[in-house]
Amino acid sequence: MAFFTQAVNVLKILVMAVGAGLGAWGVINLMEGYGNDNRATRS
């Protein structure tokens, strides 16, 4: 039973790490998108 408990804890850590990475990627994509909405800088 201890093996399963440890496996679940490792999976929780992996899921949190993947979620944090996707969240950071999303925030970066949002910030990059905001740079293109200024009409004066578009040519």
N, CA, C and O atoms as a GROMACS GRO file, in nm:
protein
  172
    1MET      N    1   0.082  -0.121   0.000
    1MET     CA    2   0.000   0.000   0.000
    1MET      C    3   0.086   0.127   0.000
    1MET      O    4   0.046   0.229  -0.055
    2ALA      N    5   0.202   0.119   0.061
    2ALA     CA    6   0.292   0.235   0.065
    2ALA      C    7   0.340   0.270  -0.076
    2ALA      O    8   0.363   0.387  -0.108
    3PHE      N    9   0.356   0.167  -0.159
    3PHE     CA   10   0.400   0.193  -0.296
    3PHE      C   11   0.296   0.276  -0.370
    3PHE      O   12   0.330   0.371  -0.441
    4PHE      N   13   0.169   0.240  -0.354
    4PHE     CA   14   0.062   0.314  -0.422
    4PHE      C   15   0.052   0.457  -0.371
    4PHE      O   16   0.027   0.550  -0.448
    5THR      N   17   0.070   0.475  -0.243
    5THR     CA   18   0.067   0.610  -0.185
    5THR      C   19   0.180   0.695  -0.242
    5THR      O   20   0.159   0.811  -0.276
    6GLN      N   21   0.297   0.636  -0.252
    6GLN     CA   22   0.410   0.710  -0.308
    6GLN      C   23   0.387   0.738  -0.457
    6GLN      O   24   0.420   0.846  -0.505
    7ALA      N   25   0.331   0.642  -0.529
    7ALA     CA   26   0.304   0.662  -0.672
    7ALA      C   27   0.202   0.774  -0.692
    7ALA      O   28   0.217   0.855  -0.783
    8VAL      N   29   0.100   0.779  -0.609
    8VAL     CA   30   0.000   0.885  -0.620
    8VAL      C   31   0.063   1.020  -0.591
    8VAL      O   32   0.031   1.118  -0.658
    9ASN      N   33   0.151   1.027  -0.492
    9ASN     CA   34   0.218   1.153  -0.461
    9ASN      C   35   0.307   1.199  -0.576
    9ASN      O   36   0.312   1.318  -0.607
   10VAL      N   37   0.377   1.105  -0.640
   10VAL     CA   38   0.461   1.141  -0.754
   10VAL      C   39   0.374   1.191  -0.869
   10VAL      O   40   0.409   1.289  -0.935
   11LEU      N   41   0.261   1.125  -0.893
   11LEU     CA   42   0.171   1.170  -1.000
   11LEU      C   43   0.115   1.307  -0.971
   11LEU      O   44   0.100   1.388  -1.062
   12LYS      N   45   0.083   1.336  -0.846
   12LYS     CA   46   0.034   1.469  -0.809
   12LYS      C   47   0.139   1.575  -0.841
   12LYS      O   48   0.106   1.681  -0.895
   13ILE      N   49   0.264   1.546  -0.809
   13ILE     CA   50   0.372   1.641  -0.836
   13ILE      C   51   0.388   1.662  -0.986
   13ILE      O   52   0.405   1.775  -1.031
   14LEU      N   53   0.382   1.553  -1.063
   14LEU     CA   54   0.395   1.565  -1.208
   14LEU      C   55   0.281   1.646  -1.268
   14LEU      O   56   0.304   1.731  -1.354
   15VAL      N   57   0.159   1.621  -1.223
   15VAL     CA   58   0.044   1.695  -1.275
   15VAL      C   59   0.055   1.843  -1.241
   15VAL      O   60   0.024   1.929  -1.324
   16MET      N   61   0.100   1.873  -1.119
   16MET     CA   62   0.116   2.014  -1.081
   16MET      C   63   0.225   2.081  -1.163
   16MET      O   64   0.210   2.196  -1.203
   17ALA      N   65   0.334   2.008  -1.190
   17ALA     CA   66   0.443   2.066  -1.270
   17ALA      C   67   0.397   2.092  -1.413
   17ALA      O   68   0.428   2.197  -1.470
   18VAL      N   69   0.324   1.997  -1.472
   18VAL     CA   70   0.274   2.017  -1.608
   18VAL      C   71   0.175   2.134  -1.610
   18VAL      O   72   0.178   2.216  -1.702
   19GLY      N   73   0.088   2.141  -1.512
   19GLY     CA   74  -0.008   2.250  -1.505
   19GLY      C   75   0.060   2.385  -1.490
   19GLY      O   76   0.019   2.483  -1.553
   20ALA      N   77   0.163   2.391  -1.408
   20ALA     CA   78   0.235   2.517  -1.391
   20ALA      C   79   0.306   2.557  -1.520
   20ALA      O   80   0.308   2.675  -1.555
   21GLY      N   81   0.363   2.460  -1.589
   21GLY     CA   82   0.429   2.490  -1.716
   21GLY      C   83   0.331   2.540  -1.820
   21GLY      O   84   0.359   2.637  -1.890
   22LEU      N   85   0.215   2.476  -1.830
   22LEU     CA   86   0.113   2.521  -1.926
   22LEU      C   87   0.060   2.659  -1.888
   22LEU      O   88   0.034   2.742  -1.975
   23GLY      N   89   0.044   2.683  -1.759
   23GLY     CA   90  -0.002   2.815  -1.714
   23GLY      C   91   0.098   2.924  -1.749
   23GLY      O   92   0.059   3.031  -1.796
   24ALA      N   93   0.225   2.897  -1.727
   24ALA     CA   94   0.328   2.996  -1.760
   24ALA      C   95   0.332   3.021  -1.911
   24ALA      O   96   0.348   3.134  -1.955
   25TRP      N   97   0.317   2.914  -1.989
   25TRP     CA   98   0.316   2.927  -2.135
   25TRP      C   99   0.197   3.010  -2.180
   25TRP      O  100   0.210   3.093  -2.270
   26GLY      N  101   0.082   2.989  -2.118
   26GLY     CA  102  -0.036   3.068  -2.151
   26GLY      C  103  -0.018   3.215  -2.118
   26GLY      O  104  -0.057   3.301  -2.198
   27VAL      N  105   0.040   3.244  -2.005
   27VAL     CA  106   0.062   3.384  -1.967
   27VAL      C  107   0.160   3.450  -2.064
   27VAL      O  108   0.140   3.565  -2.103
   28ILE      N  109   0.264   3.379  -2.103
   28ILE     CA  110   0.360   3.434  -2.199
   28ILE      C  111   0.292   3.461  -2.332
   28ILE      O  112   0.316   3.565  -2.394
   29ASN      N  113   0.207   3.368  -2.378
   29ASN     CA  114   0.136   3.388  -2.504
   29ASN      C  115   0.042   3.508  -2.494
   29ASN      O  116   0.029   3.583  -2.591
   30LEU      N  117  -0.023   3.526  -2.381
   30LEU     CA  118  -0.112   3.642  -2.366
   30LEU      C  119  -0.032   3.772  -2.372
   30LEU      O  120  -0.073   3.868  -2.437
   31MET      N  121   0.083   3.775  -2.305
   31MET     CA  122   0.164   3.897  -2.304
   31MET      C  123   0.217   3.928  -2.443
   31MET      O  124   0.225   4.045  -2.481
   32GLU      N  125   0.253   3.826  -2.520
   32GLU     CA  126   0.301   3.849  -2.656
   32GLU      C  127   0.188   3.902  -2.743
   32GLU      O  128   0.212   3.984  -2.831
   33GLY      N  129   0.068   3.856  -2.720
   33GLY     CA  130  -0.045   3.900  -2.800
   33GLY      C  131  -0.079   4.045  -2.778
   33GLY      O  132  -0.126   4.112  -2.870
   34TYR      N  133  -0.056   4.097  -2.657
   34TYR     CA  134  -0.091   4.236  -2.629
   34TYR      C  135   0.000   4.334  -2.702
   34TYR      O  136  -0.035   4.452  -2.714
   35GLY      N  137   0.113   4.291  -2.751
   35GLY     CA  138   0.203   4.381  -2.822
   35GLY      C  139   0.157   4.415  -2.962
   35GLY      O  140   0.212   4.505  -3.024
   36ASN      N  141   0.057   4.345  -3.013
   36ASN     CA  142   0.016   4.364  -3.152
   36ASN      C  143  -0.112   4.444  -3.168
   36ASN      O  144  -0.166   4.451  -3.278
   37ASP      N  145  -0.162   4.505  -3.061
   37ASP     CA  146  -0.290   4.575  -3.072
   37ASP      C  147  -0.278   4.725  -3.083
   37ASP      O  148  -0.378   4.797  -3.072
   38ASN      N  149  -0.157   4.774  -3.104
   38ASN     CA  150  -0.139   4.919  -3.119
   38ASN      C  151  -0.141   4.952  -3.267
   38ASN      O  152  -0.056   4.905  -3.342
   39ARG      N  153  -0.239   5.032  -3.311
   39ARG     CA  154  -0.253   5.063  -3.453
   39ARG      C  155  -0.137   5.143  -3.508
   39ARG      O  156  -0.102   5.128  -3.626
   40ALA      N  157  -0.076   5.226  -3.426
   40ALA     CA  158   0.032   5.313  -3.475
   40ALA      C  159   0.156   5.231  -3.512
   40ALA      O  160   0.233   5.270  -3.600
   41THR      N  161   0.178   5.118  -3.445
   41THR     CA  162   0.299   5.041  -3.472
   41THR      C  163   0.279   4.942  -3.588
   41THR      O  164   0.376   4.885  -3.637
   42ARG      N  165   0.156   4.922  -3.631
   42ARG     CA  166   0.131   4.829  -3.743
   42ARG      C  167   0.161   4.898  -3.874
   42ARG      O  168   0.134   5.018  -3.890
   43SER      N  169   0.216   4.823  -3.970
   43SER     CA  170   0.244   4.884  -4.100
   43SER      C  171   0.179   4.802  -4.210
   43SER      O  172   0.191   4.837  -4.328
   0.00000   0.00000   0.00000
